[in-house]
Amino acid sequence: MDVGGTFTDVISFDSEGLLVSKIPTTTDQSKAVVEGLNSIGARIEHATYFSHATTVATNALITKVGLARTALISNEGFRDILEIGRQRRPELYNLRTRRPVPLIERRHRYTVPGRIGADGRIMEPLNLGACALTAREIVEGAHESVAVCLLNSYVNPSHETIVRRILTARGFRGSISLSSEVDREYREYERTSTTVVNAVLVPLMTGYLSRLKRKLAKMGLKSPIYIMNSDGGMSLETYASTRPVAVIESGPAAGVLASRELAKGRFAKVITFDMGGTTAKAGAIINGEPEVVEEFEAAGRTHSGRSIVGSGYAVRGSFIDLAEVSAGGGTIARIDDGGDLVVGPRSAGAVPGPACYGMGGKDPTVTDANVVLGRLNPNHLLGGKMPIKKDLAMDSVKKLGRRLGLTTSETAQGMVSLANNSMSKAISIISVERGRDPREFTMIAFGGSGPVHSCDLADDLGIREIVVPVHAGLFSAYGLLVAELTRTFVRPFLGNLKTIERSFQEMELEARAEMKVEGQKGYSTKRFVEARYEGQSHELLLPYTGTDSLARSFRLRHRQLYGYATRDPVHVVNLRFRISVRPGAVPELRSPSHTGRSKASDTRQVWFNGVGREVPILQRVDMTVGDSGAGPTVVEDYDSTLIVNPKWKWVVEDYGIKLQK
């Protein structure tokens, strides 16, 4: 179950085959989950595995709705750390720029005397009387959650543990997030921000998952519920309830995992392009592994796919590296103050949706433009389940064009071109700006709108091979079925290189114990280090293969990223230990293999760069492995539409449709 901003996708495998559904997302996402299951008639009482991606945490941070009344306990003198942060301005030359409002008001932030040094020694004992007084005020203030972030607790968590014990003893019954458990790394601001984000989300996520669990149990579900993490791994709902900071980017990660599964043994370099109803996202997979970053701006703004540092809330953890832009099927076009046509960032969402949905939407969206240009079926989508009203799409685009002095088709083409330009920038960020040539990559295009725009983007960037997987519009939901259950353990490293192996062994024992509690076995492990040159402020994440090759690997990676390397000493700052296990068998999406050649079911006029052409319409359900042809062609599927531009050739493979130029 993948809950997006516009649609909720359901994909189910069982002994009788594949069941899929795509329904509008509801305000209460648990309701959409139930409706989605009912829409396919899933035999949920027989389910052995249930996986879910949700936007509950992300939506709450963006809208500030549903966040818990939270208190922060920090050291004396650190009350304003959330405001001070890194003193970054999100927009350097904007005199009216505003930093995000702190998630915890100053009157709800408490400080206590006591100090632990950077080496873990207690420099000043924790003042127990002050802690007791603070605990009483927090209880009397009816707080639902508490974030505790004390100096250097990543080395010695004893003071934070004492604070939790005192809070509990004084009658606090809400959730308590300790920074030493949520983010065991140095850098005070980032650790505090991450812990605060976790704390404000715990009651909301706990409530949502409890509500979902009750509804599914009522339907007969007996299997565990797994939630997609931001790093592409899965966790049990009990873990997600207490660590919601780990699932902030839950949905986008799933599509990358599905792409990794498809690429295995086929493509060494992959660009993932996921365009849904609200946003478009681009990622990269190199030699079977997605790129991962260790910091993220939650609820922040983006500019041309880049995250604007300081515009959101700093969160540390593992996140699949994605460039995201506000360019989805529901993205609204308008005229700005300068009289120019712009597309985004506002979206029509699931309700009222694009004008052509006939649900009350009046503003012209990218979907409306594609209907006007003949790129989308003018009568229905979702195999006939969703009626499309072309006249409403025409009216909305025509009104916008009248103000611009353009024809309806010219306006629609302009809208599509602007959306394509925005998405091309996102792909450039994860390719060109990372030192990669996109012409060497295969693009895997998915999402409800991804295959519609894939050829346009490939033409812009010089990409010569595209793969549109089976059920591309539900591909992220498929990613939830192929992901592994994972945990990543982080430990600061303060010793010399001789002690690394011992530290990793201790981390593995901790990881084994946690997996055993969850009933998992047969796991695989990976070791990573975060290292830097002496005197540098930021680290590089590297796979750890031994101390002998550490410095050489670091210098090679540094040269790849920055163009140079030095002989300066290399320091290890953090150790990361990742443990993973696949809960069940991996299902496969396969193209139909029935006999006979597919024939065009119809033709219609489709506009390409201002020129209308009569184009054959093929139905994906009628196409079989080995079918081939050349563009222009339109391929309609239940959950997506593929536009094959002129000069592109296509062939049906067992894993999807491959396009080449």
C-alpha positions, 0 to 999 in steps of 0.5 A: 500500500503506497499512499501518495499525495493524489492516489493510493496504490495497491498491489497484491500477489498471491497464488492466483496472480496479481491484483492492483488498484489505484484510488484517490487518497483520503484525508485519513490515510487509514481509510484509503488503505481499507478502501484500496484493499476492498477495491481489489477484494484482497484476501487479507486474512490469508496475507503473510506479508503487509507493507505500507508507505505513508506520507503522514509524517511529511504532511504533518511537518509541512502543514503543522497539523497534528503535531504533538504538544512537545517540550524540550529539555537541554543543558543550561545555556542551550535553550535557543539552540533551535533558533540559532542553528547554523545561522544560515539564511535560506535565501541569502539575498532576500531581505524578507526571508523567513526561517522556519518557525521552531517546532517547539515554542520557547516557553516549552523549552527547559534547561537543566544544570549538568555537563558531560565532556566531549570525551564522555567524562562527567564535568558537572553532575546533573542537578536532580532537583532541577530535573524534578522541578522541570518534570513537574512543570512538563506534567502540569503543562499537559505535554504529550511528548518530550525531546531530551538532548544533552551535551555529548550524550552520543558518547555518554548517555547517562544524563539523558537516561536519568532525565527519562527516569525522573520524568517517568517517576514524576508521572509523565505518561507521554513519549520520551525521545532521547537524542542518544537513541534517536541520533547518536552522532556529534553536532549539537544542533543537528542532533537536537533538531532530529530529536525534536522532529521525532518527538513532535511526530511520535504521538501522531504516528503512534495514533495513525498506526494503531488506528490502521492496525485495528482496522486491518485486524478487523478485516482479518489481517494476522501478519505483521505490518511493515513500514517503508523507511526513508533509506529504502529498508522496511521496519515493523510498525512498532519501530516506526511508531517510536522512530517516525523520523525514519519514515519521513521520506517513506513513499519516494524510497519505494520506487527506487527499491523497485527500480533496483530490483528490475535493474539487477543483472540488466543495467549497471547505471540507472536514473529513476524518474518517478512522476506522480500526481503532486511531485516528480523525483529523480534518483540514481542507482550505480552497480545495483545500489541507490545513492544514500545521503545522511542529512535531509531538510524536512518540510523544507523548500526546493529550488529547481530540485535542490533542497534549500538549506535552512528552509526546513528542519534538519534531520539526520539519518539515512535517506535515498538521495533524490532530487524532487520538484513540484511537477506532477499531474496535478500541478497547477499552471498560472500567470505570475506577477510579471505576466509569464506562464509558470507551472507549480508549485501548487497542486490540485491534489486528490480533491478537487483534482485536475479540471478534467476529473470533474470533481470541482477543480477549475485550475488548469493542471499538467494532466489537463494539458496532456488531455488537450494535447491528446497524450491522455485518453480524453474519455477515461483513465484507470481502465474506464473507472475514472471518467475524463471530461475533455471539455472541462480540461479545454475550458481551463486551459483556454481561459489561461491561454486567452490571458496570454494571447495563445491558442489552447494547444499552444498554452497546453504545450507551454505548460508541458514544456515548463514541467519538462524543463523543471523535471530535466533539472532534477535529473541533471542534479543527480547526474550531471551535478554528481559528475555523471553523464546521463547519456551513459544511463538507462532511465526507468520511468514510472509513476502515473505520469512518468511514462507520459513525459519520459521521452521528452526528458530523454530527448532533452538530456541525451538519454538513449534508453528508457524502460517503462516497467510492468504496471508503471503507475503502481511501481512504487507499491511494488517496491514495498514488496521487494524491500528488505527489513533493515536497521542501521546502527551508528556509533561515534568513533573516538579511538584509533584505527586498531579498535575499529574491528572491535567496535563493529563486532560490538555493533553486530551483537547489538544488531543481532539482539534487536533482530532476534526480538523481532523474530528475524534470522538469516540476515546480511550485514554491511559496514560503513565509515564516515571519514574526513581529512584532518581539519575538514568540517564534513565527512564522506560515507564509505563502505568499510573493507578494512583499515589497510584500504581505508585511506586509499578508498577515501582519497579515491572518493574525494577525488571523484567528488571534488576533483582532487585528493591530498596526503593529509591524515584521514580521520574516521568520525562515525561507524555505521552498521547495517543489518538486513533480511528479506522477510519473504520471497520476491514477487516478479512483475512480468509482461503478458506472454499470450500468443498473437500480435498487438494491434492498434485499438484506435487512433487519435490526434496527438501534438508533438512540439506544436504539430498534430499527428494521427497516432495509433493507440495500443492497449498494454493488456493486449501486448506480448513479449516480442512485440515491437514498433516505432513512435509516435505511438501511445500505449495505454495501461490501467495505471499509466500511459506511455507516449513514444515520441517520434524517432524512438523504437520500442519493444516489449520485454518480459520486465516491461517496454524498452525504448531506444533511440 
